[in-house]
């Protein structure tokens, strides 16, 4: 069953939002996107005429309310986010996009009425854990980004409970694939290898739960249509944690002639020794399983990068 239309995608100029917009546009759905005047729309360059574009800023409640009341979306994919990438350190922008922006958007959508509101949360909401992260764990974020995303998730859940609004939060772990942010580990290493350079990296022991972006899109579409998902918080990851060293080793094998990486060339970001998702709830409620193994996802990413400029 496809999501109810019209469909609104926020953050459509970003990594996750652009994939969501492209997936939906490919089905011929009535897709609307809200973009700021400063948005870099390069990720949407292959979709002219397939998206209905609206000028609106999540930090401006009047512009968001006006856009939502024009569109009257039945399904909302709230993919807008700020602060998850290196260099996105402005705490006012983090708060304004992730927490206040979610409040403004959900308030406008509640006025207009909707069938499903899918909010993309983050594994950073959990903070430091010593076992696979489960939705029942207490959020304990250790930075502004994680705190703002946790606040937005809890707001969505509270509003869903007290006002019977069908929201669902997907806590994404580490999505990767075409159009990923170039400052992240995978595009950084792959780009250097493709250019015959040694990538300057932090530590090979850093861990993350990497999930290919097409698997994330599958989970989003299920979250928008499975009746029992309403009101839930659900992890979306591979269920496996991998070290940065393994990821870079796989990339070097996929790219002939790749020189050895320069580990320790940049300072590592603070992080736990364990970062993996418990995805049992996604299996039970959504009937979802990740389909793309790490090596296959990296192969697809490298093939895309050979033909594109990040």
C-alpha positions as CSV (number, residue, x, y, z in Angstrom):
1,X,0.0,0.0,0.0
2,X,1.6,3.3,-1.0
3,X,1.6,6.4,1.3
4,X,-1.4,8.6,1.2
5,X,-1.1,11.7,-1.1
6,X,-0.2,14.5,-1.3
7,X,3.1,13.8,0.3
8,X,5.4,16.4,1.9
9,X,9.2,15.8,2.3
10,X,11.2,18.2,4.5
11,X,15.0,18.4,4.2
12,X,14.7,17.4,0.5
13,X,18.0,19.0,-0.3
14,X,19.8,16.8,2.2
15,X,21.1,13.2,1.9
16,X,18.1,11.3,3.4
17,X,15.4,13.8,2.2
18,X,16.6,13.8,-1.4
19,X,16.5,10.0,-1.6
20,X,13.0,10.1,-0.1
21,X,11.9,12.6,-2.7
22,X,13.5,10.7,-5.6
23,X,12.0,7.3,-4.5
24,X,8.5,8.9,-4.3
25,X,8.8,10.8,-7.5
26,X,9.8,7.6,-9.2
27,X,6.4,6.2,-8.4
28,X,4.6,9.1,-9.9
29,X,3.3,10.3,-6.5
30,X,2.2,13.8,-5.8
31,X,5.4,15.0,-3.9
32,X,5.9,18.4,-2.4
33,X,9.1,19.7,-0.8
34,X,9.8,22.7,1.4
35,X,13.1,24.4,0.7
36,X,14.8,27.5,2.1
37,X,16.1,30.2,-0.2
38,X,19.6,29.2,0.8
39,X,19.1,25.4,0.1
40,X,21.7,23.7,-2.1
41,X,19.5,21.7,-4.5
42,X,22.3,19.9,-6.3
43,X,20.9,16.5,-5.0
44,X,17.6,17.3,-6.7
45,X,19.1,18.2,-10.1
46,X,17.8,15.1,-11.9
47,X,14.2,15.8,-10.7
48,X,13.1,18.9,-12.6
49,X,9.3,19.0,-12.9
50,X,8.8,15.9,-10.8
51,X,8.5,17.8,-7.5
52,X,6.3,20.6,-6.3
53,X,8.6,23.1,-4.6
54,X,7.6,25.5,-1.8
55,X,9.6,28.2,-0.2
56,X,9.5,27.7,3.6
57,X,11.8,27.6,6.6
58,X,11.3,25.4,9.6
59,X,12.5,28.1,11.9
60,X,9.7,30.4,10.6
61,X,6.4,29.1,11.8
62,X,4.3,31.4,9.6
63,X,6.0,30.2,6.4
64,X,5.7,26.5,7.4
65,X,2.1,26.9,8.3
66,X,1.3,28.7,5.0
67,X,3.0,25.9,3.0
68,X,1.3,23.1,4.9
69,X,-2.1,24.7,4.5
70,X,-1.5,25.0,0.7
71,X,-0.3,21.5,0.3
72,X,-2.6,19.7,2.8
73,X,-0.3,16.7,2.9
74,X,-1.7,13.3,4.0
75,X,1.8,11.9,4.6
76,X,4.8,13.8,5.9
77,X,8.4,12.6,5.8
78,X,10.2,14.9,8.1
79,X,13.8,14.5,7.0
80,X,15.2,17.9,7.8
81,X,18.1,17.9,10.2
82,X,21.1,19.9,11.2
83,X,24.2,19.2,13.3
84,X,24.9,15.6,12.4
85,X,27.8,16.4,10.1
86,X,31.3,17.7,10.9
87,X,31.3,21.5,10.8
88,X,27.6,21.8,11.7
89,X,28.2,23.2,15.1
90,X,25.9,26.2,15.3
91,X,23.8,25.4,18.4
92,X,21.1,27.9,17.5
93,X,20.7,26.3,14.1
94,X,20.7,22.8,15.6
95,X,17.9,23.8,18.0
96,X,16.0,25.8,15.4
97,X,15.9,23.0,12.8
98,X,15.7,19.9,14.9
99,X,13.5,20.8,17.9
100,X,11.7,24.1,17.2
101,X,11.4,23.2,13.5
102,X,9.7,19.8,14.4
103,X,7.4,21.7,16.7
104,X,6.4,24.2,14.1
105,X,5.9,21.6,11.4
106,X,3.9,19.2,13.5
107,X,1.7,22.0,14.8
108,X,0.9,23.1,11.3
109,X,0.2,19.5,10.1
110,X,-2.0,18.9,13.1
111,X,-4.1,21.9,12.2
112,X,-4.4,20.6,8.6
113,X,-4.9,16.9,9.5
114,X,-2.8,14.0,8.2
115,X,-2.7,10.3,7.9
116,X,1.0,9.7,9.0
117,X,3.9,11.8,10.1
118,X,7.3,10.0,9.8
119,X,10.0,11.8,11.8
120,X,13.7,10.8,11.2
121,X,15.4,10.6,14.5
122,X,19.0,9.6,15.2
123,X,21.0,7.0,17.1
124,X,22.8,10.0,18.7
125,X,19.8,10.3,21.0
126,X,21.0,7.3,22.9
127,X,24.4,8.6,23.9
128,X,27.0,6.2,25.3
129,X,25.8,2.6,25.7
130,X,27.5,-0.7,26.4
131,X,25.0,-2.9,24.6
132,X,23.1,-2.8,21.3
133,X,20.8,0.3,21.5
134,X,17.2,-0.5,22.1
135,X,14.2,1.8,21.9
136,X,13.5,1.1,25.6
137,X,16.9,2.6,26.6
138,X,16.9,5.9,28.3
139,X,18.0,8.7,25.9
140,X,21.3,10.1,27.2
141,X,22.7,12.4,24.4
142,X,26.1,13.8,24.9
143,X,26.0,16.7,22.4
144,X,23.6,19.4,21.2
145,X,22.6,17.4,18.1
146,X,21.7,14.3,20.0
147,X,19.8,16.4,22.6
148,X,17.8,18.3,20.0
149,X,16.9,15.1,18.1
150,X,15.9,13.4,21.4
151,X,13.7,16.3,22.3
152,X,12.0,16.2,18.9
153,X,11.4,12.4,19.2
154,X,9.9,12.8,22.6
155,X,7.7,15.6,21.4
156,X,6.4,13.6,18.6
157,X,5.7,10.6,20.9
158,X,3.9,12.8,23.5
159,X,1.8,14.6,20.9
160,X,0.9,11.2,19.4
161,X,-0.2,9.9,22.7
162,X,-2.1,12.9,24.1
163,X,-3.8,14.0,20.8
164,X,-4.0,10.6,19.0
165,X,-2.0,11.8,16.1
166,X,-0.3,9.1,14.0
167,X,3.4,10.0,14.3
168,X,6.3,7.5,14.1
169,X,10.0,8.2,14.7
170,X,12.6,6.1,12.9
171,X,15.9,6.4,14.8
172,X,18.5,6.2,12.0
173,X,21.9,4.8,12.7
174,X,24.6,5.6,10.1
175,X,23.1,5.7,6.6
176,X,25.4,5.8,3.6
177,X,25.3,5.6,-0.1
178,X,25.1,8.0,-3.1
179,X,24.9,11.7,-2.3
180,X,26.2,11.2,1.3
181,X,27.8,14.2,2.9
182,X,31.4,14.4,1.4
183,X,32.9,15.0,4.9
184,X,31.7,11.6,6.2
185,X,34.0,8.6,6.4
186,X,32.9,6.6,3.4
187,X,32.8,9.4,0.8
188,X,36.0,10.9,2.2
189,X,37.9,7.6,1.9
190,X,36.4,6.5,-1.4
191,X,37.0,9.9,-3.1
192,X,40.7,9.8,-2.0
193,X,41.2,6.2,-3.2
194,X,39.5,7.0,-6.6
195,X,41.9,9.9,-7.0
196,X,44.9,7.8,-6.1
197,X,45.4,9.6,-2.7
198,X,45.8,8.3,0.8
199,X,42.8,9.4,2.8
200,X,43.6,11.3,6.0
201,X,41.5,9.6,8.7
202,X,41.2,9.4,12.4
203,X,41.1,6.0,14.1
204,X,40.5,2.6,12.6
205,X,38.8,1.4,15.8
206,X,35.9,3.8,15.7
207,X,32.6,1.9,15.3
208,X,29.2,2.6,13.8
209,X,26.2,0.7,12.5
210,X,26.2,1.4,8.8
211,X,22.9,1.0,6.9
212,X,22.6,1.5,3.1
213,X,20.3,4.3,2.2
214,X,17.9,2.1,0.1
215,X,17.2,0.0,3.2
216,X,16.4,3.3,5.0
217,X,13.9,4.3,2.3
218,X,12.2,0.9,2.6
219,X,11.8,1.4,6.3
220,X,10.4,4.9,5.8
221,X,7.8,3.7,3.4
222,X,6.7,1.0,5.8
223,X,6.5,3.4,8.7
224,X,4.2,5.5,6.6
225,X,1.8,2.7,5.8
226,X,1.9,0.0,8.6
227,X,-1.0,0.8,10.9
228,X,0.6,-0.6,14.1
229,X,3.6,1.8,13.6
230,X,1.7,4.8,14.7
231,X,3.0,6.3,17.9
232,X,6.2,4.2,17.9
233,X,9.9,4.9,18.0
234,X,11.8,2.3,15.9
235,X,15.5,1.8,15.3
236,X,16.7,1.6,11.7
237,X,20.2,0.1,11.4
238,X,21.9,-3.0,10.1
239,X,22.0,-4.6,13.5
240,X,25.8,-5.0,13.1
241,X,28.5,-2.6,14.2
242,X,31.5,-2.3,12.0
243,X,34.9,-0.5,12.6
244,X,36.1,2.3,10.4
245,X,39.1,0.1,9.7
246,X,37.0,-2.6,8.1
247,X,35.0,-0.1,6.1
248,X,38.1,1.5,4.7
249,X,39.7,-1.9,4.0
250,X,36.6,-3.0,2.0
251,X,36.7,0.3,0.0
252,X,40.5,-0.2,-0.7
253,X,39.7,-3.7,-2.1
254,X,36.9,-2.3,-4.3
255,X,39.2,0.4,-5.8
256,X,42.2,-1.1,-7.5
257,X,45.5,0.7,-6.8
258,X,44.2,2.4,-3.6
259,X,47.1,3.6,-1.5
260,X,47.3,2.8,2.3
261,X,45.1,5.2,4.4
262,X,46.8,7.7,6.7
263,X,45.3,6.7,10.1
264,X,45.8,9.2,12.9
265,X,46.1,12.1,10.5
266,X,43.1,13.9,12.0
267,X,41.8,14.0,15.5
268,X,39.1,11.4,16.3
269,X,35.6,12.5,17.4
270,X,34.6,11.3,20.8
271,X,32.5,8.2,20.7
272,X,31.6,4.9,22.4
273,X,33.3,1.6,21.8
274,X,30.0,0.1,20.9
275,X,27.5,1.6,18.5
276,X,25.0,-0.8,17.1
277,X,21.2,-1.1,16.8
278,X,18.8,-3.6,18.2
279,X,16.4,-3.9,15.2
280,X,14.0,-6.4,16.7
281,X,11.2,-3.9,16.9
282,X,11.6,-3.0,13.2
283,X,11.2,-6.7,12.4
284,X,8.2,-7.1,14.6
285,X,6.2,-4.0,13.7
286,X,7.3,-3.1,10.2
287,X,8.2,-6.5,8.9
288,X,11.5,-4.8,7.8
289,X,14.9,-6.4,7.4
290,X,18.0,-4.7,5.9
291,X,18.7,-6.2,2.5
292,X,22.0,-4.7,1.4
293,X,25.2,-6.1,3.0
294,X,28.0,-3.7,3.7
295,X,30.3,-4.8,0.9
296,X,27.4,-4.6,-1.7
297,X,26.4,-1.1,-0.4
298,X,30.0,0.1,-0.6
299,X,30.3,-1.3,-4.1
300,X,27.2,0.6,-5.2
301,X,28.4,3.8,-3.6
302,X,31.8,3.5,-5.3
303,X,30.2,2.9,-8.7
304,X,28.1,6.0,-8.2
305,X,31.1,8.1,-7.2
306,X,33.0,7.1,-10.3
307,X,30.4,9.0,-12.3
308,X,29.6,11.9,-10.0
309,X,31.3,14.7,-8.3
310,X,30.5,15.1,-4.7
